[in-house]
């Protein structure tokens, strides 16, 4: 018997929650960028350990990439986090 809507296991491309979910955030390499990213991430994932944030400057060091792997609990959580990150004035790209 099938359920509607389909269970996550039956939906192609569905994310099984909870799960560890990496989010890559890029912006200009300026003072405060990584702190601003951490502040937003912590609002949506209060258990995120900021010490695990991975930082990668671009070759010319003009941009900084931050990877934050959070314990995602729902699609709504991820959507809200992406919305806030993409609307932040210091953030250029979120993947």
Protein Blocks (a to p, Z undefined) as FASTA:
>chain_A
ZZddddfklmghiacddddddddddddddehklmmmmmmmmmmmmmbcfklpccdddfko
maccdddddddfbfklmmmmmmmmmmpmkbmbdZZ
